[in-house]
Amino acid sequence: MTTETVVVVGSSTGGVRTAQALRREGFAGRIVLVGEEPHAPYDKPPLSKQYLAGEWELDRLALITPEAAASAEIELRLGVAAVRLDVAAQQVLLADGTALDFDSVVIATGAAARPSPWPADSGVHVIRTLADVDGLRADLAAGGAVVVVGGGVVGAEAAATISTLGHAVTVVDPLRTPLARLVGPEVGRPLEELHRRHGVDTRFGVGVEGIDGTAGNLTVRLTDGSVLPAATVLVGIGAVPNDAWLADSGLLVENGVVCDRYCRAVDSDRVWAVGDVARWQDPRYPTEVRLEHWTNAVEQAAAVAHNIVHADGLKPYSPLEYVWSDQYDWKLQIVGHASRGGRYEVVGDLAADPARAAVLYSDDDGRLIGAVSVNWPKALVTSRRALTAGGSDFESFVEQIKALPAKPPAPAAR
């Protein structure tokens, strides 16, 4: 009897969870998990928080240990990158010259930090991998002011962490508020004030023209003509999917691997994609969707594993978006289409110290489409349940949230 083989390319959350989910779904064949980094697979959200702060060691970031992988009969091929996918021959070619045969392959190579467009001799960093953060920590240890370019999740979280380490921090972003694309100005403005209360200088609505110098003696030139001196610069301006290795694969690759609604690569019944590198057809959107959220990688991995094992019972993947961010004493949780609605309502107090509030968003038809909670998990859970069920009448739902028991906010996890 021939044993089927699934090769999972990528050893971050999406890849590890796919391999584990295949076993839970009853797949009894061979599973090979390929990872470019030499370390055991690790979780990335803590990199900009607990690991950057020195509060957690590497072992606390582990997604799967070698012992757990062996127990689940998942073969680890770490420290070697996949360099080519031969769909016709059903092979993954590795950088060390070896080839892995497969019956199905799951592309889970994630995304890389968008590189800094402003060259400097040294002292300019990004955050995406363990090596990235180790390099940043080394420069931070020398002391001095830090400029963070980018006020999205990674930039804002890192700015909060670095400021708690005692550094003078300035955040620069051409958008008007932090996390603008996720939460809009309703939450962004109070979040900016939170950073200021913790001593972070904010320069929103202004861009960067150039970065010059070397580590310990850098100059950041802004579009308003001002100049910021810095010892270290962190650039957090988004991510790009790790899909270059698929350039000659014959797959449709456009800002990620283009997939059908089952997360199966277009024109192939043996190639699947999960996580940050996947763009799939979600009926709620006019074009393919690519999400860079931890929760999406976990849920998509489970969906792909099911569809590989149950070829006669494929299930389309259409998740409810969810993302969180921890900054100082704020635990932000975002579900659904926050900030995209035509109307919003704030319940609670975003200006309190500590804050406890929910911001609810409706569409033009008066239906709940998204929510942001700050230190209010009950409001988030209630919103998530309503959105999973298809949304609620917005006016009635606002009253439901207002009626939730008043409790002091739990401290944000670090």
DRENDREN-213686 format. One record per residue (C-alpha): residue number from 1; residue in three letters; chain; y, x, z. Coordinates in Angstrom, 1 decimal. Layout:
LODREN  num  residuo  cadena      c2      c1      c3
LODREN  NUM      ALA       A       Y       X       Z
...
***
This chain:
LODREN  num  residuo  cadena      c2      c1      c3
LODREN    1      MET       A     0.0     0.0     0.0
LODREN    2      THR       A     3.4     1.4    -1.0
LODREN    3      THR       A     6.0     1.8     1.8
LODREN    4      GLU       A     9.5     0.7     0.8
LODREN    5      THR       A    12.3     3.1     1.6
LODREN    6      VAL       A    15.9     2.2     2.5
LODREN    7      VAL       A    18.4     5.0     2.4
LODREN    8      VAL       A    21.6     4.3     4.3
LODREN    9      VAL       A    24.4     6.7     3.3
LODREN   10      GLY       A    27.0     7.0     6.1
LODREN   11      SER       A    26.4     7.5     9.8
LODREN   12      SER       A    29.3     5.7    11.4
LODREN   13      THR       A    29.3     2.2    12.7
LODREN   14      GLY       A    28.3     0.4     9.5
LODREN   15      GLY       A    25.5     2.8     8.7
LODREN   16      VAL       A    24.0     3.0    12.1
LODREN   17      ARG       A    24.2    -0.8    12.7
LODREN   18      THR       A    22.6    -1.4     9.3
LODREN   19      ALA       A    19.6     0.8    10.1
LODREN   20      GLN       A    19.2    -0.8    13.5
LODREN   21      ALA       A    19.5    -4.3    12.1
LODREN   22      LEU       A    16.9    -3.6     9.5
LODREN   23      ARG       A    14.4    -3.0    12.3
LODREN   24      ARG       A    15.5    -6.2    14.1
LODREN   25      GLU       A    14.9    -8.1    10.9
LODREN   26      GLY       A    11.4    -6.8    10.8
LODREN   27      PHE       A    11.7    -4.2     8.1
LODREN   28      ALA       A     8.7    -1.9     8.6
LODREN   29      GLY       A     9.3     0.6     5.8
LODREN   30      ARG       A    11.0     4.0     5.9
LODREN   31      ILE       A    14.7     4.2     6.9
LODREN   32      VAL       A    16.7     7.3     6.2
LODREN   33      LEU       A    20.2     7.6     7.7
LODREN   34      VAL       A    22.4    10.2     5.9
LODREN   35      GLY       A    25.6    11.6     7.6
LODREN   36      GLU       A    28.0    14.2     6.4
LODREN   37      GLU       A    29.1    15.3     9.9
LODREN   38      PRO       A    26.7    17.5    12.0
LODREN   39      HIS       A    27.2    15.5    15.2
LODREN   40      ALA       A    25.0    12.6    16.3
LODREN   41      PRO       A    26.6     9.4    15.1
LODREN   42      TYR       A    29.6     8.4    17.2
LODREN   43      ASP       A    32.0     5.5    17.6
LODREN   44      LYS       A    35.5     5.9    16.2
LODREN   45      PRO       A    37.8     3.4    18.0
LODREN   46      PRO       A    37.9     5.6    21.2
LODREN   47      LEU       A    39.1     8.6    19.2
LODREN   48      SER       A    42.8     7.6    19.4
LODREN   49      LYS       A    42.5     6.5    23.0
LODREN   50      GLN       A    39.9     7.7    25.6
LODREN   51      TYR       A    38.7    10.8    23.6
LODREN   52      LEU       A    42.2    11.9    22.7
LODREN   53      ALA       A    43.3    11.6    26.3
LODREN   54      GLY       A    40.4    13.7    27.5
LODREN   55      GLU       A    38.9    10.8    29.5
LODREN   56      TRP       A    35.7    10.6    27.6
LODREN   57      GLU       A    33.3    13.3    26.5
LODREN   58      LEU       A    31.5    13.1    23.2
LODREN   59      ASP       A    28.3    11.7    24.7
LODREN   60      ARG       A    30.2     8.5    25.6
LODREN   61      LEU       A    31.0     7.9    22.0
LODREN   62      ALA       A    27.4     7.9    20.8
LODREN   63      LEU       A    26.3     5.1    18.5
LODREN   64      ILE       A    22.6     6.2    18.5
LODREN   65      THR       A    21.0     9.2    20.1
LODREN   66      PRO       A    18.3    11.3    18.3
LODREN   67      GLU       A    15.8    10.0    20.8
LODREN   68      ALA       A    16.7     6.3    20.1
LODREN   69      ALA       A    16.6     7.0    16.4
LODREN   70      ALA       A    13.1     8.5    16.7
LODREN   71      SER       A    12.0     5.6    18.8
LODREN   72      ALA       A    13.2     3.2    16.1
LODREN   73      GLU       A    11.6     5.4    13.4
LODREN   74      ILE       A    15.0     6.0    11.8
LODREN   75      GLU       A    15.1     9.4    10.1
LODREN   76      LEU       A    18.4    11.2    10.6
LODREN   77      ARG       A    19.7    13.5     7.9
LODREN   78      LEU       A    22.9    14.8     9.5
LODREN   79      GLY       A    25.3    17.6     8.4
LODREN   80      VAL       A    24.7    17.0     4.7
LODREN   81      ALA       A    26.8    14.9     2.4
LODREN   82      ALA       A    25.6    12.6    -0.4
LODREN   83      VAL       A    27.1    13.9    -3.6
LODREN   84      ARG       A    25.7    11.5    -6.2
LODREN   85      LEU       A    24.0     8.2    -6.6
LODREN   86      ASP       A    21.5     7.9    -9.5
LODREN   87      VAL       A    20.9     4.1    -9.7
LODREN   88      ALA       A    18.5     4.3   -12.6
LODREN   89      ALA       A    16.3     6.9   -11.0
LODREN   90      GLN       A    16.8     5.3    -7.5
LODREN   91      GLN       A    17.8     8.5    -5.9
LODREN   92      VAL       A    20.5     9.8    -3.6
LODREN   93      LEU       A    21.4    13.4    -4.3
LODREN   94      LEU       A    22.5    15.5    -1.3
LODREN   95      ALA       A    24.8    18.5    -1.1
LODREN   96      ASP       A    21.9    20.7    -0.1
LODREN   97      GLY       A    20.1    20.1    -3.4
LODREN   98      THR       A    17.6    17.6    -2.1
LODREN   99      ALA       A    17.1    14.1    -3.4
LODREN  100      LEU       A    16.1    11.0    -1.5
LODREN  101      ASP       A    14.1     8.3    -3.4
LODREN  102      PHE       A    14.9     4.7    -2.4
LODREN  103      ASP       A    13.9     1.1    -3.0
LODREN  104      SER       A    17.3     0.0    -1.6
LODREN  105      VAL       A    20.3     2.0    -0.8
LODREN  106      VAL       A    23.2     1.0     1.5
LODREN  107      ILE       A    26.6     2.6     0.9
LODREN  108      ALA       A    28.3     3.0     4.3
LODREN  109      THR       A    30.5     6.0     3.7
LODREN  110      GLY       A    33.5     4.3     5.3
LODREN  111      ALA       A    37.0     5.5     4.7
LODREN  112      ALA       A    39.1     8.7     5.2
LODREN  113      ALA       A    42.5     9.0     6.7
LODREN  114      ARG       A    45.1     8.9     3.9
LODREN  115      PRO       A    46.3    12.6     3.8
LODREN  116      SER       A    49.9    13.5     4.6
LODREN  117      PRO       A    52.0    13.6     1.4
LODREN  118      TRP       A    54.4    16.0     3.2
LODREN  119      PRO       A    52.8    19.5     3.1
LODREN  120      ALA       A    53.5    21.8     6.0
LODREN  121      ASP       A    51.8    25.1     6.9
LODREN  122      SER       A    50.2    23.8    10.1
LODREN  123      GLY       A    50.7    21.4    12.9
LODREN  124      VAL       A    50.3    18.2    10.9
LODREN  125      HIS       A    47.3    16.1    11.7
LODREN  126      VAL       A    45.5    12.8    10.9
LODREN  127      ILE       A    43.0    10.9    13.0
LODREN  128      ARG       A    39.7     9.7    11.6
LODREN  129      THR       A    37.0    12.1    12.7
LODREN  130      LEU       A    36.0    14.0    15.7
LODREN  131      ALA       A    37.1    17.2    14.1
LODREN  132      ASP       A    40.5    15.6    13.4
LODREN  133      VAL       A    41.0    14.8    17.1
LODREN  134      ASP       A    39.7    18.1    18.3
LODREN  135      GLY       A    42.3    19.9    16.1
LODREN  136      LEU       A    45.1    17.5    17.4
LODREN  137      ARG       A    44.1    18.1    21.0
LODREN  138      ALA       A    44.3    21.9    20.5
LODREN  139      ASP       A    47.9    21.7    19.2
LODREN  140      LEU       A    48.9    19.2    21.9
LODREN  141      ALA       A    47.6    21.6    24.6
LODREN  142      ALA       A    50.5    24.0    23.6
LODREN  143      GLY       A    53.0    21.3    24.6
LODREN  144      GLY       A    56.2    20.2    22.9
LODREN  145      ALA       A    57.5    17.0    21.3
LODREN  146      VAL       A    55.3    14.9    19.0
LODREN  147      VAL       A    56.3    12.8    16.0
LODREN  148      VAL       A    53.9    10.0    14.9
LODREN  149      VAL       A    54.4     8.9    11.4
LODREN  150      GLY       A    53.1     5.3    11.0
LODREN  151      GLY       A    53.2     2.4    13.4
LODREN  152      GLY       A    49.9     0.7    12.6
LODREN  153      VAL       A    47.0     0.5    14.9
LODREN  154      VAL       A    46.0     4.2    14.9
LODREN  155      GLY       A    49.6     5.4    15.1
LODREN  156      ALA       A    50.7     3.1    17.8
LODREN  157      GLU       A    47.5     3.7    19.9
LODREN  158      ALA       A    47.8     7.5    19.5
LODREN  159      ALA       A    51.5     7.3    20.4
LODREN  160      ALA       A    50.7     5.4    23.6
LODREN  161      THR       A    47.9     7.9    24.5
LODREN  162      ILE       A    50.0    11.0    23.8
LODREN  163      SER       A    53.0     9.7    25.8
LODREN  164      THR       A    50.7     9.2    28.8
LODREN  165      LEU       A    49.8    12.8    28.5
LODREN  166      GLY       A    53.4    13.8    29.2
LODREN  167      HIS       A    54.6    14.5    25.7
LODREN  168      ALA       A    58.0    13.3    24.3
LODREN  169      VAL       A    56.9    11.0    21.4
LODREN  170      THR       A    58.8     9.5    18.5
LODREN  171      VAL       A    57.2     6.9    16.2
LODREN  172      VAL       A    58.6     6.6    12.6
LODREN  173      ASP       A    57.7     3.8    10.2
LODREN  174      PRO       A    59.5     2.2     7.2
LODREN  175      LEU       A    58.4    -1.2     8.4
LODREN  176      ARG       A    60.6    -3.0    11.0
LODREN  177      THR       A    58.1    -3.3    13.8
LODREN  178      PRO       A    54.7    -1.8    14.9
LODREN  179      LEU       A    51.5    -3.4    13.6
LODREN  180      ALA       A    53.8    -5.4    11.3
LODREN  181      ARG       A    51.0    -6.2     8.8
LODREN  182      LEU       A    48.6    -7.4    11.6
LODREN  183      VAL       A    50.8    -9.4    14.0
LODREN  184      GLY       A    54.2    -9.8    12.4
LODREN  185      PRO       A    57.6    -9.5    14.2
LODREN  186      GLU       A    56.7   -12.2    16.8
LODREN  187      VAL       A    54.5    -9.7    18.5
LODREN  188      GLY       A    55.8    -6.5    16.9
LODREN  189      ARG       A    59.2    -6.6    18.5
LODREN  190      PRO       A    57.9    -7.0    22.1
LODREN  191      LEU       A    55.4    -4.3    21.3
LODREN  192      GLU       A    58.1    -1.9    20.2
LODREN  193      GLU       A    60.0    -2.7    23.5
LODREN  194      LEU       A    56.7    -1.9    25.4
LODREN  195      HIS       A    56.7     1.6    23.7
LODREN  196      ARG       A    60.3     2.1    24.6
LODREN  197      ARG       A    59.7     1.2    28.3
LODREN  198      HIS       A    57.1     3.9    28.4
LODREN  199      GLY       A    59.6     6.5    27.0
LODREN  200      VAL       A    58.6     6.5    23.4
LODREN  201      ASP       A    61.5     6.8    20.9
LODREN  202      THR       A    61.1     4.4    18.0
LODREN  203      ARG       A    62.5     4.8    14.5
LODREN  204      PHE       A    61.4     1.7    12.7
LODREN  205      GLY       A    62.9     0.7     9.3
LODREN  206      VAL       A    63.2     4.4     8.3
LODREN  207      GLY       A    60.9     6.6     6.3
LODREN  208      VAL       A    60.0    10.3     6.2
LODREN  209      GLU       A    61.3    12.4     3.3
LODREN  210      GLY       A    59.6    15.7     4.3
LODREN  211      ILE       A    57.9    17.8     6.9
LODREN  212      ASP       A    58.6    21.5     7.1
LODREN  213      GLY       A    57.6    24.4     9.3
LODREN  214      THR       A    54.5    25.4    11.3
LODREN  215      ALA       A    52.8    24.2    14.5
LODREN  216      GLY       A    55.2    24.4    17.4
LODREN  217      ASN       A    58.2    24.5    15.1
LODREN  218      LEU       A    58.2    21.6    12.7
LODREN  219      THR       A    61.1    19.6    11.2
LODREN  220      VAL       A    60.7    16.0    10.2
LODREN  221      ARG       A    63.4    14.8     7.7
LODREN  222      LEU       A    64.0    11.1     7.6
LODREN  223      THR       A    65.4     8.9     4.9
LODREN  224      ASP       A    68.5     8.1     6.9
LODREN  225      GLY       A    69.5    11.7     6.9
LODREN  226      SER       A    68.5    12.5    10.4
LODREN  227      VAL       A    66.1    15.2    11.5
LODREN  228      LEU       A    63.5    15.2    14.2
LODREN  229      PRO       A    62.2    18.5    15.7
LODREN  230      ALA       A    58.5    18.5    16.7
LODREN  231      ALA       A    55.8    20.8    17.9
LODREN  232      THR       A    53.1    18.6    16.4
LODREN  233      VAL       A    53.1    15.7    13.9
LODREN  234      LEU       A    50.5    13.0    13.6
LODREN  235      VAL       A    50.4    11.1    10.3
LODREN  236      GLY       A    48.8     7.7    10.4
LODREN  237      ILE       A    49.6     6.0     7.2
LODREN  238      GLY       A    46.4     4.2     6.4
LODREN  239      ALA       A    43.0     5.0     4.9
LODREN  240      VAL       A    41.2     5.4     1.6
LODREN  241      PRO       A    37.6     4.4     1.0
LODREN  242      ASN       A    35.1     7.3     0.7
LODREN  243      ASP       A    33.9     6.3    -2.8
LODREN  244      ALA       A    34.6     9.5    -4.9
LODREN  245      TRP       A    31.0    10.5    -4.8
LODREN  246      LEU       A    30.1     7.3    -6.7
LODREN  247      ALA       A    32.4     8.1    -9.7
LODREN  248      ASP       A    29.6     8.6   -12.1
LODREN  249      SER       A    27.1     6.2   -10.6
LODREN  250      GLY       A    27.8     3.4   -13.0
LODREN  251      LEU       A    28.8     1.0   -10.2
LODREN  252      LEU       A    32.1    -0.9   -10.3
LODREN  253      VAL       A    34.3     1.1    -7.9
LODREN  254      GLU       A    37.9     0.0    -7.4
LODREN  255      ASN       A    39.3     0.7    -4.0
LODREN  256      GLY       A    35.8     0.6    -2.7
LODREN  257      VAL       A    32.5    -0.6    -4.0
LODREN  258      VAL       A    32.9    -4.0    -5.6
LODREN  259      CYS       A    30.2    -6.4    -4.4
LODREN  260      ASP       A    29.1   -10.0    -4.8
LODREN  261      ARG       A    29.3   -12.5    -1.9
LODREN  262      TYR       A    26.0   -11.1    -0.5
LODREN  263      CYS       A    27.5    -7.6    -0.3
LODREN  264      ARG       A    25.3    -6.4    -3.1
LODREN  265      ALA       A    26.9    -4.1    -5.6
LODREN  266      VAL       A    27.8    -5.8    -8.9
LODREN  267      ASP       A    25.0    -5.5   -11.5
LODREN  268      SER       A    22.5    -4.1    -9.1
LODREN  269      ASP       A    19.9    -5.7    -6.8
LODREN  270      ARG       A    19.1    -2.5    -5.0
LODREN  271      VAL       A    22.5    -1.2    -4.0
LODREN  272      TRP       A    24.5    -2.7    -1.1
LODREN  273      ALA       A    27.7    -1.7     0.7
LODREN  274      VAL       A    29.0    -2.3     4.2
LODREN  275      GLY       A    32.1    -1.5     6.2
LODREN  276      ASP       A    35.3     0.1     5.1
LODREN  277      VAL       A    33.9     1.2     1.7
LODREN  278      ALA       A    32.8    -2.3     0.7
LODREN  279      ARG       A    34.9    -4.9    -1.3
LODREN  280      TRP       A    33.1    -8.2    -1.6
LODREN  281      GLN       A    33.7   -11.7    -2.8
LODREN  282      ASP       A    34.8   -14.0     0.0
LODREN  283      PRO       A    35.4   -17.6    -1.1
LODREN  284      ARG       A    38.5   -17.8     1.1
LODREN  285      TYR       A    40.3   -15.2    -0.9
LODREN  286      PRO       A    41.4   -15.1    -4.6
LODREN  287      THR       A    40.0   -11.6    -5.1
LODREN  288      GLU       A    37.6    -9.2    -3.4
LODREN  289      VAL       A    38.2    -8.3     0.2
LODREN  290      ARG       A    38.0    -4.9     1.9
LODREN  291      LEU       A    38.4    -4.8     5.7
LODREN  292      GLU       A    38.8    -1.8     7.9
LODREN  293      HIS       A    37.8    -3.4    11.1
LODREN  294      TRP       A    35.1    -2.2    13.5
LODREN  295      THR       A    33.9    -5.8    14.0
LODREN  296      ASN       A    33.6    -6.3    10.3
LODREN  297      ALA       A    31.4    -3.2     9.9
LODREN  298      VAL       A    29.0    -4.5    12.7
LODREN  299      GLU       A    28.8    -8.1    11.2
LODREN  300      GLN       A    28.5    -6.9     7.6
LODREN  301      ALA       A    25.7    -4.5     8.6
LODREN  302      ALA       A    23.7    -7.4    10.1
LODREN  303      ALA       A    24.3    -9.5     6.9
LODREN  304      VAL       A    23.2    -6.8     4.6
LODREN  305      ALA       A    20.1    -6.0     6.6
LODREN  306      HIS       A    19.1    -9.7     6.5
LODREN  307      ASN       A    19.6    -9.9     2.8
LODREN  308      ILE       A    17.6    -6.8     2.1
LODREN  309      VAL       A    14.6    -8.1     4.1
LODREN  310      HIS       A    14.9   -11.7     3.0
LODREN  311      ALA       A    15.4   -11.4    -0.7
LODREN  312      ASP       A    14.5   -15.1    -1.1
LODREN  313      GLY       A    16.9   -16.3     1.5
LODREN  314      LEU       A    20.2   -14.5     0.8
LODREN  315      LYS       A    23.1   -15.5     2.9
LODREN  316      PRO       A    26.7   -15.0     1.8
LODREN  317      TYR       A    29.0   -13.0     4.0
LODREN  318      SER       A    32.3   -14.7     5.0
LODREN  319      PRO       A    33.4   -13.4     8.5
LODREN  320      LEU       A    36.1   -14.5    10.8
LODREN  321      GLU       A    38.5   -11.5    11.0
LODREN  322      TYR       A    38.8   -10.0    14.4
LODREN  323      VAL       A    40.5    -6.8    15.6
LODREN  324      TRP       A    41.8    -5.4    18.9
LODREN  325      SER       A    44.1    -2.7    20.1
LODREN  326      ASP       A    44.7    -1.2    23.5
LODREN  327      GLN       A    48.2     0.2    24.2
LODREN  328      TYR       A    49.4     0.9    27.7
LODREN  329      ASP       A    48.7    -2.2    29.7
LODREN  330      TRP       A    48.5    -4.4    26.6
LODREN  331      LYS       A    45.1    -5.5    25.3
LODREN  332      LEU       A    45.9    -7.1    21.9
LODREN  333      GLN       A    43.2    -9.3    20.3
LODREN  334      ILE       A    43.8   -10.7    16.8
LODREN  335      VAL       A    41.6   -13.3    15.2
LODREN  336      GLY       A    41.9   -15.1    11.9
LODREN  337      HIS       A    44.9   -14.9     9.6
LODREN  338      ALA       A    47.5   -14.0    12.2
LODREN  339      SER       A    51.1   -13.6    10.8
LODREN  340      ARG       A    50.2   -15.3     7.5
LODREN  341      GLY       A    51.0   -18.8     8.6
LODREN  342      GLY       A    54.1   -20.8     7.8
LODREN  343      ARG       A    54.6   -21.6    11.4
LODREN  344      TYR       A    53.9   -20.0    14.8
LODREN  345      GLU       A    54.1   -20.9    18.5
LODREN  346      VAL       A    54.3   -18.5    21.4
LODREN  347      VAL       A    52.5   -19.7    24.6
LODREN  348      GLY       A    53.2   -17.5    27.7
LODREN  349      ASP       A    55.5   -14.6    28.1
LODREN  350      LEU       A    55.4   -11.5    25.9
LODREN  351      ALA       A    58.3   -10.0    27.8
LODREN  352      ALA       A    56.7   -10.1    31.2
LODREN  353      ASP       A    55.4    -7.0    32.9
LODREN  354      PRO       A    52.5    -7.1    32.4
LODREN  355      ALA       A    52.6    -9.5    29.5
LODREN  356      ARG       A    50.3   -12.5    29.1
LODREN  357      ALA       A    50.7   -14.6    26.1
LODREN  358      ALA       A    49.1   -16.1    22.9
LODREN  359      VAL       A    50.8   -16.5    19.5
LODREN  360      LEU       A    49.3   -19.2    17.4
LODREN  361      TYR       A    49.7   -19.6    13.6
LODREN  362      SER       A    49.3   -22.6    11.4
LODREN  363      ASP       A    49.1   -23.1     7.6
LODREN  364      ASP       A    51.3   -25.5     5.7
LODREN  365      ASP       A    48.8   -28.3     6.4
LODREN  366      GLY       A    49.2   -28.0    10.1
LODREN  367      ARG       A    45.9   -26.4    10.8
LODREN  368      LEU       A    45.3   -23.4    13.1
LODREN  369      ILE       A    44.6   -20.3    11.0
LODREN  370      GLY       A    45.0   -17.4    13.4
LODREN  371      ALA       A    45.9   -16.2    16.9
LODREN  372      VAL       A    47.0   -13.1    18.7
LODREN  373      SER       A    46.4   -12.8    22.5
LODREN  374      VAL       A    48.0   -10.3    24.8
LODREN  375      ASN       A    46.0    -9.8    28.1
LODREN  376      TRP       A    44.6   -13.4    27.8
LODREN  377      PRO       A    41.0   -13.3    26.8
LODREN  378      LYS       A    40.4   -17.0    27.5
LODREN  379      ALA       A    43.1   -17.9    24.9
LODREN  380      LEU       A    41.4   -15.6    22.4
LODREN  381      VAL       A    37.9   -17.0    23.0
LODREN  382      THR       A    39.2   -20.5    22.7
LODREN  383      SER       A    41.0   -19.7    19.5
LODREN  384      ARG       A    38.0   -17.9    18.1
LODREN  385      ARG       A    35.8   -20.8    18.8
LODREN  386      ALA       A    38.2   -23.2    17.1
LODREN  387      LEU       A    38.6   -21.0    14.0
LODREN  388      THR       A    34.8   -20.6    13.7
LODREN  389      ALA       A    34.5   -24.3    13.7
LODREN  390      GLY       A    37.0   -24.5    10.8
LODREN  391      GLY       A    40.3   -24.7    12.6
LODREN  392      SER       A    42.0   -27.4    14.6
LODREN  393      ASP       A    45.1   -29.6    14.4
LODREN  394      PHE       A    47.8   -27.1    15.3
LODREN  395      GLU       A    49.9   -29.3    17.5
LODREN  396      SER       A    46.8   -30.4    19.6
LODREN  397      PHE       A    45.5   -26.8    19.8
LODREN  398      VAL       A    48.9   -25.5    21.1
LODREN  399      GLU       A    48.6   -28.1    23.9
LODREN  400      GLN       A    45.1   -27.0    24.6
LODREN  401      ILE       A    46.1   -23.4    25.1
LODREN  402      LYS       A    49.0   -24.4    27.3
LODREN  403      ALA       A    46.6   -26.3    29.5
LODREN  404      LEU       A    44.4   -23.2    30.1
LODREN  405      PRO       A    44.2   -22.2    33.8
LODREN  406      ALA       A    46.9   -19.7    34.7
LODREN  407      LYS       A    45.4   -16.4    35.9
LODREN  408      PRO       A    46.9   -12.9    36.2
LODREN  409      PRO       A    46.1   -10.8    33.2
LODREN  410      ALA       A    43.2    -8.3    33.4
LODREN  411      PRO       A    44.3    -4.7    32.9
LODREN  412      ALA       A    43.9    -3.4    29.3
LODREN  413      ALA       A    40.8    -1.3    28.8
LODREN  414      ARG       A    41.4     2.4    28.2
***
